[in-house]
Amino acid sequence: MRLFHEENRWSSRQHTDHEVVVLPKNLQPIHGKIQDFSFSGMFIQTDADIPPLETPVDLSIQLKSGDTITEHRATAIISRATTYGTGIKFDDYNADTVETLSLFYDQH
């Protein structure tokens, strides 16, 4: 008998409070803070209304390199909704998403 839930992740989960903007297609942007992330997805704390599950979204993440702050994008889908935030999972590992995740992971 299992006493705990095993997660299917191919990278370790990292904790942070980095700001992010979730950009659902044809809906208002959602501002929040990334609570934890991995190369599979992330959980974002927000008080905003969450789009329906499986809604495609873009993520806008500001990253600092020296004195320069640049915006990076990643594509994902809404995979979970709670009263205090949303889970997203990455579903398209295009060049922008891979670069954003790699840079974000390196900074945290």
DRENTORKOL-3810 file (N, C-alpha, C; in nm, 4 decimals):
REM DRENTORKOL-3810
@n.u->0.0840; n.v->-0.1172; n.w->0.0000; ca.u->0.0000; ca.v->0.0000; ca.w->0.0000; c.u->0.0891; c.v->0.1242; c.w->0.0000
@n.u->0.0579; n.v->0.2199; n.w->-0.0904; ca.u->0.1335; ca.v->0.3447; ca.w->-0.0983; c.u->0.0779; c.v->0.4470; c.w->-0.0016
@n.u->0.1661; n.v->0.5132; n.w->0.0731; ca.u->0.1230; ca.v->0.6144; ca.w->0.1683; c.u->0.1458; c.v->0.7558; c.w->0.1183
@n.u->0.2046; n.v->0.7708; n.w->0.0001; ca.u->0.2303; ca.v->0.9026; ca.w->-0.0540; c.u->0.2158; c.v->0.8972; c.w->-0.2047
@n.u->0.1987; n.v->1.0130; n.w->-0.2637; ca.u->0.1825; ca.v->1.0252; ca.w->-0.4079; c.u->0.3189; c.v->1.0408; c.w->-0.4739
@n.u->0.3483; n.v->0.9550; n.w->-0.5697; ca.u->0.4725; ca.v->0.9693; ca.w->-0.6445; c.u->0.4461; c.v->1.0569; c.w->-0.7659
@n.u->0.5334; n.v->1.1524; n.w->-0.7900; ca.u->0.5167; ca.v->1.2417; ca.w->-0.9026; c.u->0.5990; c.v->1.1938; c.w->-1.0204
@n.u->0.5449; n.v->1.2142; n.w->-1.1389; ca.u->0.6158; ca.v->1.1823; ca.w->-1.2615; c.u->0.6828; c.v->1.3082; c.w->-1.3130
@n.u->0.8034; n.v->1.3356; n.w->-1.2706; ca.u->0.8776; ca.v->1.4533; ca.w->-1.3149; c.u->1.0123; c.v->1.4064; c.w->-1.3684
@n.u->1.0578; n.v->1.4722; n.w->-1.4738; ca.u->1.1895; ca.v->1.4377; ca.w->-1.5262; c.u->1.2936; c.v->1.5420; c.w->-1.4911
@n.u->1.2581; n.v->1.6320; n.w->-1.3996; ca.u->1.3560; ca.v->1.7223; ca.w->-1.3386; c.u->1.3062; c.v->1.7562; c.w->-1.1989
@n.u->1.3970; n.v->1.7961; n.w->-1.1130; ca.u->1.3572; ca.v->1.8255; ca.w->-0.9757; c.u->1.2773; c.v->1.9540; c.w->-0.9683
@n.u->1.1879; n.v->1.9607; n.w->-0.8701; ca.u->1.1065; ca.v->2.0799; ca.w->-0.8478; c.u->1.1881; c.v->2.1810; c.w->-0.7687
@n.u->1.1836; n.v->2.3070; n.w->-0.8133; ca.u->1.2534; ca.v->2.4159; ca.w->-0.7466; c.u->1.1498; c.v->2.5146; c.w->-0.6934
@n.u->1.1744; n.v->2.5713; n.w->-0.5767; ca.u->1.0828; ca.v->2.6686; ca.w->-0.5181; c.u->1.1347; c.v->2.8102; c.w->-0.5427
@n.u->1.0408; n.v->2.9030; n.w->-0.5642; ca.u->1.0760; ca.v->3.0420; ca.w->-0.5923; c.u->0.9541; c.v->3.1299; c.w->-0.5661
@n.u->0.9696; n.v->3.2584; n.w->-0.5825; ca.u->0.8550; ca.v->3.3505; ca.w->-0.5787; c.u->0.8694; c.v->3.4524; c.w->-0.6917
@n.u->0.9183; n.v->3.4071; n.w->-0.8040; ca.u->0.9446; ca.v->3.4900; ca.w->-0.9217; c.u->0.8126; c.v->3.5312; c.w->-0.9875
@n.u->0.8027; n.v->3.6579; n.w->-1.0252; ca.u->0.6812; ca.v->3.7061; ca.w->-1.0909; c.u->0.6715; c.v->3.6536; c.w->-1.2337
@n.u->0.5467; n.v->3.6318; n.w->-1.2770; ca.u->0.5193; ca.v->3.5807; ca.w->-1.4112; c.u->0.3864; c.v->3.6383; c.w->-1.4583
@n.u->0.3715; n.v->3.6499; n.w->-1.5896; ca.u->0.2432; ca.v->3.6874; ca.w->-1.6481; c.u->0.1999; c.v->3.5713; c.w->-1.7368
@n.u->0.0795; n.v->3.5207; n.w->-1.7101; ca.u->0.0208; ca.v->3.4142; ca.w->-1.7912; c.u->-0.0677; c.v->3.4820; c.w->-1.8946
@n.u->-0.0465; n.v->3.4480; n.w->-2.0202; ca.u->-0.1182; ca.v->3.5122; ca.w->-2.1304; c.u->-0.2056; c.v->3.4088; c.w->-2.2021
@n.u->-0.3312; n.v->3.3918; n.w->-2.1543; ca.u->-0.4219; ca.v->3.3000; ca.w->-2.2240; c.u->-0.4649; c.v->3.3621; c.w->-2.3570
@n.u->-0.4851; n.v->3.2787; n.w->-2.4567; ca.u->-0.5304; ca.v->3.3274; ca.w->-2.5868; c.u->-0.6668; c.v->3.3953; c.w->-2.5714
@n.u->-0.6786; n.v->3.5194; n.w->-2.6177; ca.u->-0.8047; ca.v->3.5952; ca.w->-2.6203; c.u->-0.8661; c.v->3.6224; c.w->-2.4833
@n.u->-0.7869; n.v->3.6172; n.w->-2.3768; ca.u->-0.8351; ca.v->3.6476; ca.w->-2.2417; c.u->-0.7399; c.v->3.7474; c.w->-2.1761
@n.u->-0.7819; n.v->3.8038; n.w->-2.0643; ca.u->-0.6990; ca.v->3.8993; ca.w->-1.9912; c.u->-0.5735; c.v->3.8322; c.w->-1.9349
@n.u->-0.4609; n.v->3.9039; n.w->-1.9320; ca.u->-0.3390; ca.v->3.8500; ca.w->-1.8692; c.u->-0.3622; c.v->3.8204; c.w->-1.7211
@n.u->-0.2925; n.v->3.7200; n.w->-1.6723; ca.u->-0.3002; ca.v->3.6806; ca.w->-1.5316; c.u->-0.1632; c.v->3.7049; c.w->-1.4699
@n.u->-0.1578; n.v->3.7911; n.w->-1.3682; ca.u->-0.0325; ca.v->3.8203; ca.w->-1.2986; c.u->-0.0237; c.v->3.7313; c.w->-1.1748
@n.u->0.0934; n.v->3.6747; n.w->-1.1527; ca.u->0.1111; ca.v->3.5889; ca.w->-1.0368; c.u->0.2571; c.v->3.5689; c.w->-1.0042
@n.u->0.2802; n.v->3.4792; n.w->-0.9094; ca.u->0.4170; ca.v->3.4427; ca.w->-0.8694; c.u->0.4330; c.v->3.2922; c.w->-0.8821
@n.u->0.5456; n.v->3.2535; n.w->-0.9385; ca.u->0.5757; ca.v->3.1113; ca.w->-0.9525; c.u->0.6106; c.v->3.0581; c.w->-0.8141
@n.u->0.5366; n.v->2.9595; n.w->-0.7681; ca.u->0.5621; ca.v->2.8989; ca.w->-0.6369; c.u->0.6679; c.v->2.7899; c.w->-0.6501
@n.u->0.6518; n.v->2.7051; n.w->-0.7509; ca.u->0.7527; ca.v->2.6028; ca.w->-0.7781; c.u->0.7506; c.v->2.5700; c.w->-0.9264
@n.u->0.8605; n.v->2.5137; n.w->-0.9751; ca.u->0.8701; ca.v->2.4836; ca.w->-1.1177; c.u->0.9635; c.v->2.3669; c.w->-1.1411
@n.u->0.9458; n.v->2.3039; n.w->-1.2543; ca.u->1.0371; ca.v->2.2017; ca.w->-1.3044; c.u->1.0337; c.v->2.2136; c.w->-1.4567
@n.u->1.1066; n.v->2.1300; n.w->-1.5258; ca.u->1.1016; ca.v->2.1328; ca.w->-1.6709; c.u->0.9691; c.v->2.0778; c.w->-1.7228
@n.u->0.8876; n.v->2.0190; n.w->-1.6358; ca.u->0.7566; ca.v->1.9664; ca.w->-1.6756; c.u->0.6462; c.v->2.0713; c.w->-1.6648
@n.u->0.6572; n.v->2.1615; n.w->-1.5671; ca.u->0.5522; ca.v->2.2602; ca.w->-1.5465; c.u->0.5819; c.v->2.3457; c.w->-1.4250
@n.u->0.4801; n.v->2.4212; n.w->-1.3813; ca.u->0.4975; ca.v->2.5065; ca.w->-1.2644; c.u->0.3626; c.v->2.5335; c.w->-1.1999
@n.u->0.3682; n.v->2.5752; n.w->-1.0733; ca.u->0.2472; ca.v->2.6204; ca.w->-1.0055; c.u->0.2610; c.v->2.7699; c.w->-0.9824
@n.u->0.1569; n.v->2.8442; n.w->-1.0211; ca.u->0.1586; ca.v->2.9896; ca.w->-1.0129; c.u->0.0518; c.v->3.0358; c.w->-0.9152
@n.u->0.0943; n.v->3.1081; n.w->-0.8110; ca.u->0.0000; ca.v->3.1657; ca.w->-0.7150; c.u->-0.0600; c.v->3.2915; c.w->-0.7753
@n.u->-0.1941; n.v->3.3002; n.w->-0.7704; ca.u->-0.2635; ca.v->3.4175; ca.w->-0.8211; c.u->-0.4034; c.v->3.4228; c.w->-0.7623
@n.u->-0.4583; n.v->3.5437; n.w->-0.7538; ca.u->-0.5962; ca.v->3.5622; ca.w->-0.7105; c.u->-0.6901; c.v->3.5740; c.w->-0.8300
@n.u->-0.6349; n.v->3.5741; n.w->-0.9500; ca.u->-0.7136; ca.v->3.5943; ca.w->-1.0716; c.u->-0.7977; c.v->3.4710; c.w->-1.1039
@n.u->-0.9012; n.v->3.4915; n.w->-1.1851; ca.u->-0.9797; ca.v->3.3794; ca.w->-1.2356; c.u->-0.8930; c.v->3.2968; c.w->-1.3293
@n.u->-0.9026; n.v->3.1662; n.w->-1.3165; ca.u->-0.8206; ca.v->3.0745; ca.w->-1.3959; c.u->-0.9005; c.v->3.0283; c.w->-1.5177
@n.u->-0.8390; n.v->3.0307; n.w->-1.6364; ca.u->-0.9073; ca.v->2.9779; ca.w->-1.7549; c.u->-0.9347; c.v->2.8275; c.w->-1.7380
@n.u->-1.0231; n.v->2.7725; n.w->-1.8200; ca.u->-1.0539; ca.v->2.6287; ca.w->-1.8112; c.u->-0.9293; c.v->2.5415; c.w->-1.8323
@n.u->-0.9351; n.v->2.4205; n.w->-1.7785; ca.u->-0.8265; ca.v->2.3240; ca.w->-1.7991; c.u->-0.8042; c.v->2.3024; c.w->-1.9483
@n.u->-0.6803; n.v->2.2769; n.w->-1.9834; ca.u->-0.6358; ca.v->2.2535; ca.w->-2.1211; c.u->-0.6317; c.v->2.3803; c.w->-2.2063
@n.u->-0.6532; n.v->2.4981; n.w->-2.1454; ca.u->-0.6419; ca.v->2.6237; ca.w->-2.2194; c.u->-0.4947; c.v->2.6497; c.w->-2.2516
@n.u->-0.4619; n.v->2.6742; n.w->-2.3791; ca.u->-0.3235; ca.v->2.7080; ca.w->-2.4129; c.u->-0.2888; c.v->2.8483; c.w->-2.3632
@n.u->-0.1681; n.v->2.8641; n.w->-2.3124; ca.u->-0.1214; ca.v->2.9932; ca.w->-2.2619; c.u->0.0234; c.v->3.0157; c.w->-2.3027
@n.u->0.0622; n.v->3.1413; n.w->-2.3049; ca.u->0.2025; ca.v->3.1790; ca.w->-2.3131; c.u->0.2402; c.v->3.2338; c.w->-2.1766
@n.u->0.3628; n.v->3.2128; n.w->-2.1365; ca.u->0.4151; ca.v->3.2695; ca.w->-2.0124; c.u->0.5160; c.v->3.3773; c.w->-2.0480
@n.u->0.5082; n.v->3.4885; n.w->-1.9782; ca.u->0.6045; ca.v->3.5962; ca.w->-1.9939; c.u->0.6826; c.v->3.6063; c.w->-1.8631
@n.u->0.8122; n.v->3.5806; n.w->-1.8726; ca.u->0.8993; ca.v->3.5805; ca.w->-1.7549; c.u->1.0128; c.v->3.6790; c.w->-1.7784
@n.u->1.0308; n.v->3.7704; n.w->-1.6840; ca.u->1.1393; ca.v->3.8677; ca.w->-1.6914; c.u->1.2622; c.v->3.8086; c.w->-1.6212
@n.u->1.3739; n.v->3.8028; n.w->-1.6921; ca.u->1.4977; ca.v->3.7502; ca.w->-1.6342; c.u->1.6074; c.v->3.8555; c.w->-1.6435
@n.u->1.6887; n.v->3.8601; n.w->-1.5390; ca.u->1.7969; ca.v->3.9585; ca.w->-1.5318; c.u->1.9296; c.v->3.8928; c.w->-1.5677
@n.u->2.0054; n.v->3.9616; n.w->-1.6501; ca.u->2.1403; ca.v->3.9189; ca.w->-1.6850; c.u->2.2294; c.v->4.0425; c.w->-1.6732
@n.u->2.3099; n.v->4.0473; n.w->-1.5674; ca.u->2.3884; ca.v->4.1669; ca.w->-1.5395; c.u->2.2947; c.v->4.2811; c.w->-1.5044
@n.u->2.3034; n.v->4.3909; n.w->-1.5780; ca.u->2.2152; ca.v->4.5057; ca.w->-1.5557; c.u->2.0942; c.v->4.5047; c.w->-1.6490
@n.u->2.0817; n.v->4.4022; n.w->-1.7308; ca.u->1.9772; ca.v->4.3979; ca.w->-1.8316; c.u->1.8658; c.v->4.3014; c.w->-1.7914
@n.u->1.7406; n.v->4.3472; n.w->-1.8070; ca.u->1.6247; ca.v->4.2618; ca.w->-1.7840; c.u->1.5606; c.v->4.2353; c.w->-1.9193
@n.u->1.5400; n.v->4.1075; n.w->-1.9499; ca.u->1.4792; ca.v->4.0714; ca.w->-2.0773; c.u->1.3569; c.v->3.9836; c.w->-2.0542
@n.u->1.2618; n.v->3.9954; n.w->-2.1461; ca.u->1.1416; ca.v->3.9138; ca.w->-2.1401; c.u->1.1661; c.v->3.7842; c.w->-2.2164
@n.u->1.1231; n.v->3.6741; n.w->-2.1565; ca.u->1.1331; ca.v->3.5431; ca.w->-2.2208; c.u->0.9949; c.v->3.4799; c.w->-2.2208
@n.u->0.9671; n.v->3.3985; n.w->-2.3223; ca.u->0.8359; ca.v->3.3363; ca.w->-2.3383; c.u->0.8465; c.v->3.1856; c.w->-2.3384
@n.u->0.7403; n.v->3.1230; n.w->-2.2911; ca.u->0.7267; ca.v->2.9776; ca.w->-2.2961; c.u->0.5795; c.v->2.9468; c.w->-2.3226
@n.u->0.5525; n.v->2.8378; n.w->-2.3909; ca.u->0.4145; ca.v->2.7967; ca.w->-2.4164; c.u->0.3791; c.v->2.6803; c.w->-2.3248
@n.u->0.2521; n.v->2.6759; n.w->-2.2842; ca.u->0.2071; ca.v->2.5734; ca.w->-2.1908; c.u->0.0555; c.v->2.5603; c.w->-2.1997
@n.u->-0.0009; n.v->2.4737; n.w->-2.1154; ca.u->-0.1459; ca.v->2.4627; ca.w->-2.1027; c.u->-0.1823; c.v->2.4599; c.w->-1.9548
@n.u->-0.3026; n.v->2.5059; n.w->-1.9238; ca.u->-0.3532; ca.v->2.5015; ca.w->-1.7861; c.u->-0.3823; c.v->2.3559; c.w->-1.7521
@n.u->-0.3234; n.v->2.3069; n.w->-1.6441; ca.u->-0.3422; ca.v->2.1667; ca.w->-1.6066; c.u->-0.4110; c.v->2.1490; c.w->-1.4714
@n.u->-0.4206; n.v->2.2577; n.w->-1.3949; ca.u->-0.4819; ca.v->2.2481; ca.w->-1.2623; c.u->-0.5279; c.v->2.3866; c.w->-1.2205
@n.u->-0.6399; n.v->2.3920; n.w->-1.1494; ca.u->-0.6891; ca.v->2.5192; ca.w->-1.0968; c.u->-0.7306; c.v->2.4985; c.w->-0.9521
@n.u->-0.6868; n.v->2.5901; n.w->-0.8651; ca.u->-0.7246; ca.v->2.5854; ca.w->-0.7243; c.u->-0.7706; c.v->2.7248; c.w->-0.6838
@n.u->-0.8119; n.v->2.7389; n.w->-0.5610; ca.u->-0.8562; ca.v->2.8702; ca.w->-0.5133; c.u->-0.7394; c.v->2.9669; c.w->-0.4960
@n.u->-0.6168; n.v->2.9172; n.w->-0.4964; ca.u->-0.5012; ca.v->3.0054; ca.w->-0.4754; c.u->-0.4023; c.v->3.0056; c.w->-0.5914
@n.u->-0.4400; n.v->2.9437; n.w->-0.7043; ca.u->-0.3494; ca.v->2.9492; ca.w->-0.8175; c.u->-0.3789; c.v->2.8469; c.w->-0.9244
@n.u->-0.2832; n.v->2.8317; n.w->-1.0139; ca.u->-0.2993; ca.v->2.7407; ca.w->-1.1273; c.u->-0.1720; c.v->2.6613; c.w->-1.1527
@n.u->-0.1901; n.v->2.5378; n.w->-1.1929; ca.u->-0.0800; ca.v->2.4554; ca.w->-1.2391; c.u->-0.0769; c.v->2.4614; c.w->-1.3905
@n.u->0.0396; n.v->2.4717; n.w->-1.4451; ca.u->0.0535; ca.v->2.4677; ca.w->-1.5911; c.u->0.1559; c.v->2.3605; c.w->-1.6253
@n.u->0.1373; n.v->2.3005; n.w->-1.7418; ca.u->0.2372; ca.v->2.2044; ca.w->-1.7884; c.u->0.2835; c.v->2.2463; c.w->-1.9268
@n.u->0.4098; n.v->2.2240; n.w->-1.9504; ca.u->0.4681; ca.v->2.2591; ca.w->-2.0786; c.u->0.4330; c.v->2.1492; c.w->-2.1774
@n.u->0.3832; n.v->2.1910; n.w->-2.2943; ca.u->0.3385; ca.v->2.0920; ca.w->-2.3917; c.u->0.4063; c.v->2.1070; c.w->-2.5266
@n.u->0.4791; n.v->2.2160; n.w->-2.5455; ca.u->0.5464; ca.v->2.2403; ca.w->-2.6721; c.u->0.6876; c.v->2.2879; c.w->-2.6405
@n.u->0.7813; n.v->2.1988; n.w->-2.6516; ca.u->0.9188; ca.v->2.2338; ca.w->-2.6177; c.u->0.9893; c.v->2.2939; c.w->-2.7401
@n.u->0.9329; n.v->2.4073; n.w->-2.7880; ca.u->0.9953; ca.v->2.4778; ca.w->-2.8994; c.u->1.1212; c.v->2.5487; c.w->-2.8486
@n.u->1.1939; n.v->2.6121; n.w->-2.9388; ca.u->1.3218; ca.v->2.6744; ca.w->-2.9023; c.u->1.3045; c.v->2.7811; c.w->-2.7943
@n.u->1.1997; n.v->2.8647; n.w->-2.8042; ca.u->1.1777; ca.v->2.9694; ca.w->-2.7042; c.u->1.1499; c.v->2.9102; c.w->-2.5665
@n.u->1.0671; n.v->2.8076; n.w->-2.5614; ca.u->1.0336; ca.v->2.7456; ca.w->-2.4329; c.u->1.1567; c.v->2.6814; c.w->-2.3694
@n.u->1.2322; n.v->2.6081; n.w->-2.4467; ca.u->1.3531; ca.v->2.5417; ca.w->-2.3936; c.u->1.4534; c.v->2.6457; c.w->-2.3441
@n.u->1.4745; n.v->2.7525; n.w->-2.4213; ca.u->1.5678; ca.v->2.8570; ca.w->-2.3788; c.u->1.5199; c.v->2.9245; c.w->-2.2503
@n.u->1.3907; n.v->2.9581; n.w->-2.2439; ca.u->1.3362; ca.v->3.0238; ca.w->-2.1254; c.u->1.3505; c.v->2.9354; c.w->-2.0028
@n.u->1.3140; n.v->2.8080; n.w->-2.0147; ca.u->1.3242; ca.v->2.7163; ca.w->-1.9009; c.u->1.4686; c.v->2.6969; c.w->-1.8569
@n.u->1.5584; n.v->2.6844; n.w->-1.9514; ca.u->1.7002; ca.v->2.6667; ca.w->-1.9175; c.u->1.7545; c.v->2.7889; c.w->-1.8440
@n.u->1.7266; n.v->2.9082; n.w->-1.8953; ca.u->1.7734; ca.v->3.0313; ca.w->-1.8297; c.u->1.7100; c.v->3.0475; c.w->-1.6908
@n.u->1.5793; n.v->3.0217; n.w->-1.6823; ca.u->1.5099; ca.v->3.0359; ca.w->-1.5552; c.u->1.5652; c.v->2.9373; c.w->-1.4530
@n.u->1.5838; n.v->2.8121; n.w->-1.4944; ca.u->1.6374; ca.v->2.7093; ca.w->-1.4067; c.u->1.7769; c.v->2.7483; c.w->-1.3576
@n.u->1.8609; n.v->2.8001; n.w->-1.4466; ca.u->1.9967; ca.v->2.8401; ca.w->-1.4089; c.u->1.9975; c.v->2.9529; c.w->-1.3061
@n.u->1.8979; n.v->3.0419; n.w->-1.3103; ca.u->1.8945; ca.v->3.1549; ca.w->-1.2182; c.u->1.8316; c.v->3.1197; c.w->-1.0843
@n.u->1.7774; n.v->3.0018; n.w->-1.0731; ca.u->1.7129; ca.v->2.9630; ca.w->-0.9465; c.u->1.7764; c.v->2.8365; c.w->-0.8982
END
